[in-house]
C-alpha cells in the first residue's frame, strides 16, 4: 500500500482564495477517500496544506496524477503564480 501526498504551500495573502477553490471546486472531483489536511507548525511561511490518498499500487497514483493534478497545477499557475508551490511524494507502507 502507498500513501500519495500532494503538498501546497501558499502565501498568506493568497491563502483564502486558493483554499476555497481547493475545498469547493477541486476536492469534490477527487476520490471519496481523499483527505485534506492543514500542516501545523510548518517551517515555511504562509500556509501548508496536504491532500492525501491511500492506494494499493503505483498505477493508482499514476491514474490520479493523470486525471487530477493538471487542473490543480493550471489553477495555481493562472491565479496564484509565484504565490503558491506544490510538490508531491509517494510513501510505501511497511
Secondary structure as UniProt FT lines:
FT   STRAND          2..10
FT   HELIX           12..14
FT   HELIX           15..21
FT   HELIX           22..26
FT   HELIX           27..29
FT   TURN            32..33
FT   STRAND          35..38
FT   STRAND          47..55
FT   HELIX           58..64
FT   HELIX           65..69
FT   HELIX           70..79
FT   TURN            81..83
FT   STRAND          84..92
//
